[in-house]
Structure formats: structure tokens, C-alpha cells
Amino acid sequence: MRIERVIGHIAGVPVGTVFHRRRDVQRAQLHQTNQKGISWLFDKDGSKVGDAIVLHGGYVDDEDGWQQIQYTGASEGKDKDSAGRLLRSQSWSYEDNAALLLSYERKYPIRVIRGYKGDSRYSPSNSYRYDGLYEIADVRTTSSKQPAPDGSPIEICQFDLRRLPESNQAQAPVERHLIDVLEELDDEPTHVEKFPRSRSMRVRRLIRDTAAAQRIKQLYEGECQLCGLRLTGPDGSPFSQGAHIRPLGRPHHGPDVEPNILCLCPNCHVRLDVGAVAVDENGSVIVRADLSGVTLLPQLTVKDGHRVHPEYLGYHRRYWEGKGSGHAT
């Protein structure tokens, strides 16, 4: 049975699904075309409304902050020269921009797909990934940072998108309920903030072993990036955990993307979570607490196809600065 493209999630395509080519994204009904950035469809009244965008290193004015996106509209035909400069100002009358603007007015969610040419903090290394639903929070006409080839100013159609809460990213009712419970736990007052909060840590691990974490674990075949241990069960299958360097949820708001995930054994996962170990910008492993009898690798193991972004390692280190003296192993 053919799945129809609709506003919102596409049935059977979970958030975090990876596609090797743009054509695969189109075939999954996530996007209208295999080339354009903006996708649209016909609403019930026959109007064209935007339903999805692709972030793939498009324009100089685009900014990706995971939770917040600043997105540049489109122009009809060839709109950039070989250096990537816009050739002309954009118009709200162009159907792609008009469709996305109408979705803003009708408060429709937008599917966001990230490609490998996007911001390295959030993008997959060699593919495209469906990253869930965003709302268009604001629109404006503004001047591009970069003038036209002849030096004249370029006016662009600009959209501000904001990621919807995690419960909106889940497609199954049970998963939405569990995420709501976790958010309530995060909102409860606590005398000493933990990293992450121990009350919800175990529950999170039950439902947060996401597609991105699974891909990292498969890449390393269960081998811990911090100590090199590879645990196996009686059947020989490896056991490891996907550890988020900058934790998900409040108050940290780390993204669930491969550059923010490590493949760790359970012990090293706990060590990372409580700040007993950290990693510097060059990948050197830093011991921040007594680990008697434990041997860690001097350098974080990183395989081809896995970009561990230094911004997340830096966030983790800064959080634990002043909480104990550390030294590199």
C-alpha cells in the first residue's frame, strides 16, 4: 500500500531514520523532490502548504542550532553562482516560499531532514536523516549577509523554526506518555543538580536507545571507546550502551545525533555521566576521579564515519570544571 505524504509525521518513518540518498528520502514520502530544499503539498482547500525542508549547507544565512533553525527561502531557477552567492533577491510570491509562509499562518508543523553538508554538530557524516517536527516561529524579509556578484544587496525570505517538544517527536502513544513522565521528573525541584538526574537516568536508557545510538554501537561492534572493553553475551552478541556526551532533555538539551553519542560499556557510561572521566578537544582521556583498578585508553577511539564534535566534549568538561582535579591518562 502506498503511503501518502501528509502534514506531520509519515507513518512508519520514525524520527532518526537515515537515508543514503535524497531519492530515498523522497520515496519515503518525507519530501516532495530529490533536489529542492522546500517541500509542499496541497491542503484540503487546494492551497499549497509547506510540509518539509532539507538542511544541506544551502545558504550563507542559514543557522542551525538544533532547537532553533534560521532558514533561508528559495528562488525560482538557478539562484546561485559557482561561489554560492545568490544572484537575485527572493520573493514571497514564489510558490515554495508562499507555501512555507502559509504553513506558518496555519501553524502546521514542518518535517526537518538534515544532510551531510549541513552543520557538523548535528548532521550525519555521509547520509540524510529525518530529525522530526519543528514549528515556524517567525518569518521576515531581511538582507543577506552576502551581496550579489555585482555588489548589490540581496533581500531574502527568512524563517525561524523551533523544535517541538520530545513528546511531539514520538509516534507511538506509549512512548509519548513515557517522555511526558520524564519531562515532569526534570521539572521537579532538586537541591543538588545531577548530570543527568539519577531519578530518570535508568528510565531514559530504556527508551532512549535511539536509531542514532544503535548506529554508533553497530559501527564499533560493541567496543567501548573509552576502555576498549567488548562485552558479549552467551550467544556471542555484543552488549554496549549509546552514551550522550551532552545529555538529552532539560536542563542540558543535548541533541540526539551521532556527533553527540559514544559507544561505551556500562561502567564507562556511568563514569561519563558522573564526571569521573572527560575527553579533551584532541581526544585525550582525562581522569577526574579515583578509578582504582581501572585501565582506560589514553585516547578516545574514533572510527571513520563517526564525527565526535568538540562542542559536546567541551560542554561536558566545562560542566565538571571545579568539581575535582583531573589528569590525562
URMOGI-V941079 format. One record per residue. N is the residue number from 0. RES is the residue in one letter. PSI is psi in degrees with one decimal (* if undefined). BURIAL is # if it has 9 or more other C-alpha atoms within 8 Angstrom, else .. D_CENTER is the distance of its C-alpha to the mean C-alpha in Angstrom with 1 decimal. Layout:
N_RES_PSI_BURIAL_D_CENTER ; N_RES_PSI_BURIAL_D_CENTER
This chain:
0_M_131.4_._30.3 ; 1_R_130.8_._28.2 ; 2_I_131.3_._25.2 ; 3_E_144.6_._25.3 ; 4_R_131.0_#_22.5 ; 5_V_174.3_._22.2 ; 6_I_133.8_._20.5 ; 7_G_-156.8_#_17.5 ; 8_H_149.9_#_16.4 ; 9_I_128.0_#_18.2 ; 10_A_132.4_._20.3 ; 11_G_3.5_._19.5 ; 12_V_90.2_._16.0 ; 13_P_153.8_#_13.6 ; 14_V_134.2_#_10.0 ; 15_G_-5.3_#_8.3 ; 16_T_135.4_#_11.5 ; 17_V_141.6_._11.8 ; 18_F_136.3_#_14.6 ; 19_H_-24.9_._16.6 ; 20_R_157.6_._18.1 ; 21_R_-34.8_#_17.8 ; 22_R_-32.2_._20.8 ; 23_D_-35.2_#_19.2 ; 24_V_-43.7_#_16.7 ; 25_Q_-43.8_#_19.8 ; 26_R_-27.5_._21.8 ; 27_A_1.6_._19.3 ; 28_Q_18.8_#_20.1 ; 29_L_-28.6_#_16.6 ; 30_H_151.1_#_18.0 ; 31_Q_-37.8_#_21.6 ; 32_T_175.3_._22.0 ; 33_N_17.2_#_20.9 ; 34_Q_-49.5_._21.2 ; 35_K_160.5_._20.6 ; 36_G_-37.3_#_17.6 ; 37_I_132.3_#_18.8 ; 38_S_143.7_#_19.9 ; 39_W_163.3_#_22.6 ; 40_L_172.5_#_25.0 ; 41_F_128.0_#_28.3 ; 42_D_177.1_._28.4 ; 43_K_-28.1_._31.4 ; 44_D_7.3_._33.5 ; 45_G_-4.4_._32.9 ; 46_S_150.2_._30.7 ; 47_K_124.0_#_27.7 ; 48_V_143.4_#_24.5 ; 49_G_141.6_#_20.9 ; 50_D_-15.2_#_18.6 ; 51_A_155.9_#_15.6 ; 52_I_157.2_#_14.3 ; 53_V_130.6_#_12.9 ; 54_L_111.2_#_11.2 ; 55_H_44.4_#_13.1 ; 56_G_43.5_#_14.8 ; 57_G_-61.7_._17.2 ; 58_Y_155.6_._19.0 ; 59_V_-25.4_._19.9 ; 60_D_-5.2_#_19.3 ; 61_D_139.5_#_15.7 ; 62_E_128.0_._13.5 ; 63_D_120.1_._9.7 ; 64_G_20.9_._9.1 ; 65_W_-68.1_._5.8 ; 66_Q_-33.7_._8.6 ; 67_Q_137.6_#_11.0 ; 68_I_134.0_#_11.4 ; 69_Q_115.6_#_14.8 ; 70_Y_133.8_#_15.6 ; 71_T_139.7_#_19.0 ; 72_G_-155.0_#_21.1 ; 73_A_166.3_#_23.2 ; 74_S_151.6_#_26.8 ; 75_E_138.4_._29.1 ; 76_G_-162.1_._29.9 ; 77_K_117.7_._29.3 ; 78_D_-0.8_#_27.9 ; 79_K_150.9_#_27.1 ; 80_D_-174.9_._29.5 ; 81_S_-21.8_._29.0 ; 82_A_0.4_._27.6 ; 83_G_9.8_._24.9 ; 84_R_138.6_#_26.9 ; 85_L_140.5_#_27.2 ; 86_L_-22.3_#_30.8 ; 87_R_163.8_._31.3 ; 88_S_153.7_#_30.2 ; 89_Q_160.8_#_28.1 ; 90_S_142.0_#_29.7 ; 91_W_-13.8_#_28.7 ; 92_S_-18.2_._31.2 ; 93_Y_135.4_#_29.2 ; 94_E_-35.7_._28.1 ; 95_D_-47.0_#_24.3 ; 96_N_-41.3_#_24.2 ; 97_A_-38.5_#_26.7 ; 98_A_-42.2_#_24.8 ; 99_L_-36.1_#_21.6 ; 100_L_-40.1_#_24.0 ; 101_L_-34.9_#_25.7 ; 102_S_-35.5_#_22.5 ; 103_Y_-45.2_#_22.1 ; 104_E_-32.8_._25.8 ; 105_R_2.2_._25.5 ; 106_K_40.4_._22.4 ; 107_Y_140.2_#_20.6 ; 108_P_156.5_#_16.9 ; 109_I_130.2_#_15.0 ; 110_R_136.7_#_12.7 ; 111_V_125.4_#_9.8 ; 112_I_127.3_#_9.6 ; 113_R_135.4_#_8.0 ; 114_G_170.1_#_10.8 ; 115_Y_-14.2_#_11.8 ; 116_K_4.2_#_13.6 ; 117_G_-168.3_#_10.8 ; 118_D_126.5_._9.8 ; 119_S_-16.3_#_10.1 ; 120_R_-26.5_._8.0 ; 121_Y_-14.7_#_4.6 ; 122_S_149.7_#_6.7 ; 123_P_160.2_#_8.7 ; 124_S_-29.3_#_12.1 ; 125_N_31.9_._14.4 ; 126_S_-166.7_#_13.2 ; 127_Y_145.7_#_11.3 ; 128_R_134.9_#_8.7 ; 129_Y_117.5_#_9.0 ; 130_D_17.0_#_6.1 ; 131_G_-163.7_#_9.0 ; 132_L_138.9_#_11.5 ; 133_Y_154.7_#_12.0 ; 134_E_147.8_#_15.5 ; 135_I_111.1_#_17.3 ; 136_A_-28.4_#_18.7 ; 137_D_157.0_._21.0 ; 138_V_156.0_#_22.5 ; 139_R_160.2_._24.9 ; 140_T_129.3_._27.0 ; 141_T_169.3_._26.7 ; 142_S_137.1_._27.8 ; 143_S_151.2_#_25.6 ; 144_K_-24.9_._25.3 ; 145_Q_124.8_#_27.0 ; 146_P_172.5_#_30.4 ; 147_A_165.5_#_31.7 ; 148_P_-29.1_._33.5 ; 149_D_3.5_._36.8 ; 150_G_-6.8_._35.5 ; 151_S_150.8_._35.4 ; 152_P_151.2_#_32.7 ; 153_I_125.9_#_29.9 ; 154_E_133.1_#_29.0 ; 155_I_155.5_#_25.5 ; 156_C_121.1_#_24.1 ; 157_Q_138.8_#_21.0 ; 158_F_134.9_#_18.6 ; 159_D_123.3_#_16.6 ; 160_L_144.7_#_13.9 ; 161_R_130.1_#_12.7 ; 162_R_134.0_#_10.2 ; 163_L_158.3_#_12.7 ; 164_P_157.3_._13.4 ; 165_E_-33.8_._12.2 ; 166_S_-27.6_#_15.6 ; 167_N_-17.6_#_15.0 ; 168_Q_-16.2_#_12.1 ; 169_A_138.9_#_14.7 ; 170_Q_-20.3_#_17.3 ; 171_A_134.9_._20.0 ; 172_P_-39.7_._22.2 ; 173_V_-43.2_._22.5 ; 174_E_-39.4_#_18.8 ; 175_R_-41.6_#_18.7 ; 176_H_-43.8_#_21.7 ; 177_L_-40.2_._20.5 ; 178_I_-39.5_#_17.4 ; 179_D_-40.8_#_19.9 ; 180_V_-43.4_._22.1 ; 181_L_-40.4_#_19.5 ; 182_E_-37.7_#_18.8 ; 183_E_-39.8_._22.6 ; 184_L_-40.1_#_22.9 ; 185_D_-28.9_#_20.6 ; 186_D_-16.6_._22.8 ; 187_E_139.4_._26.0 ; 188_P_146.8_._27.8 ; 189_T_146.0_._28.2 ; 190_H_-37.7_._30.6 ; 191_V_117.6_._28.5 ; 192_E_137.4_._24.8 ; 193_K_170.1_._23.4 ; 194_F_87.2_#_20.2 ; 195_P_179.9_._19.0 ; 196_R_127.8_#_21.8 ; 197_S_-27.0_._23.9 ; 198_R_-31.4_._24.9 ; 199_S_-0.9_#_21.5 ; 200_M_-49.7_#_20.4 ; 201_R_-37.0_._22.1 ; 202_V_-40.7_._21.2 ; 203_R_-42.1_#_17.5 ; 204_R_-24.1_._18.0 ; 205_L_-31.1_._19.8 ; 206_I_-1.6_._17.0 ; 207_R_7.6_._13.8 ; 208_D_75.7_#_14.6 ; 209_T_177.7_#_11.8 ; 210_A_-41.0_._11.6 ; 211_A_-44.8_#_9.3 ; 212_A_-39.6_#_11.9 ; 213_Q_-39.7_#_14.7 ; 214_R_-40.7_._13.9 ; 215_I_-41.5_#_14.2 ; 216_K_-39.3_#_17.3 ; 217_Q_-37.6_._18.8 ; 218_L_-40.8_._18.4 ; 219_Y_-1.1_#_20.3 ; 220_E_36.5_._22.6 ; 221_G_1.8_#_22.4 ; 222_E_128.4_#_23.6 ; 223_C_130.8_#_22.6 ; 224_Q_-16.5_#_21.2 ; 225_L_-35.5_#_23.1 ; 226_C_-12.0_#_26.5 ; 227_G_-1.7_#_26.7 ; 228_L_138.6_._27.8 ; 229_R_103.2_#_27.3 ; 230_L_138.8_#_28.3 ; 231_T_151.2_#_29.7 ; 232_G_-179.9_._31.3 ; 233_P_-27.3_._34.8 ; 234_D_1.2_._33.6 ; 235_G_-3.3_._32.0 ; 236_S_139.8_._28.4 ; 237_P_151.3_#_26.0 ; 238_F_123.3_#_24.5 ; 239_S_175.9_#_21.5 ; 240_Q_143.7_#_18.6 ; 241_G_113.6_#_14.9 ; 242_A_124.4_#_14.7 ; 243_H_124.6_#_11.9 ; 244_I_-52.4_#_13.2 ; 245_R_112.9_#_12.0 ; 246_P_153.5_#_12.6 ; 247_L_162.1_#_10.9 ; 248_G_177.0_#_12.9 ; 249_R_145.4_._15.6 ; 250_P_4.4_._16.7 ; 251_H_-35.5_._14.0 ; 252_H_42.1_#_10.8 ; 253_G_146.4_#_8.7 ; 254_P_149.1_#_5.0 ; 255_D_71.8_#_5.3 ; 256_V_156.2_#_4.5 ; 257_E_-40.0_#_8.0 ; 258_P_-12.0_#_8.8 ; 259_N_11.9_#_8.8 ; 260_I_138.3_#_10.9 ; 261_L_150.0_#_14.6 ; 262_C_113.5_#_17.2 ; 263_L_154.2_#_20.0 ; 264_C_161.9_#_23.2 ; 265_P_-39.6_._23.7 ; 266_N_-46.3_._25.8 ; 267_C_-28.4_#_23.5 ; 268_H_-45.8_#_20.6 ; 269_V_-42.1_._23.0 ; 270_R_-41.0_#_24.1 ; 271_L_-45.3_#_20.6 ; 272_D_-34.3_#_20.1 ; 273_V_6.0_#_23.5 ; 274_G_13.4_#_23.4 ; 275_A_-26.5_#_26.1 ; 276_V_154.2_#_24.3 ; 277_A_174.3_#_21.9 ; 278_V_133.1_#_21.1 ; 279_D_178.5_#_22.1 ; 280_E_-19.4_._20.6 ; 281_N_2.8_._22.8 ; 282_G_2.5_._21.7 ; 283_S_136.8_#_24.9 ; 284_V_129.4_#_24.9 ; 285_I_125.9_#_26.3 ; 286_V_123.3_#_28.4 ; 287_R_-1.4_#_28.5 ; 288_A_161.8_#_30.7 ; 289_D_124.7_._33.6 ; 290_L_60.5_._32.6 ; 291_S_131.2_._36.1 ; 292_G_2.3_._36.5 ; 293_V_133.3_._32.9 ; 294_T_116.8_._32.2 ; 295_L_157.3_#_28.9 ; 296_L_147.5_#_28.0 ; 297_P_-24.4_._28.6 ; 298_Q_137.5_._25.5 ; 299_L_128.6_#_22.0 ; 300_T_126.5_._22.0 ; 301_V_121.2_._19.4 ; 302_K_159.0_._19.8 ; 303_D_138.2_._19.3 ; 304_G_-0.8_._16.1 ; 305_H_109.7_#_14.1 ; 306_R_103.9_#_13.0 ; 307_V_115.2_#_13.0 ; 308_H_133.3_#_12.2 ; 309_P_-22.2_._15.2 ; 310_E_-39.1_._13.6 ; 311_Y_-38.4_#_12.4 ; 312_L_-39.4_#_15.9 ; 313_G_-39.8_#_17.5 ; 314_Y_-46.1_#_16.1 ; 315_H_-44.3_#_17.5 ; 316_R_-45.7_#_20.7 ; 317_R_-35.7_._21.4 ; 318_Y_-37.8_._21.1 ; 319_W_1.3_#_23.8 ; 320_E_134.1_._26.0 ; 321_G_-5.4_._29.4 ; 322_K_8.3_._28.9 ; 323_G_151.1_._30.9 ; 324_S_133.7_._32.1 ; 325_G_158.4_._30.1 ; 326_H_149.3_._31.3 ; 327_A_139.9_._29.9 ; 328_T_*_#_31.1
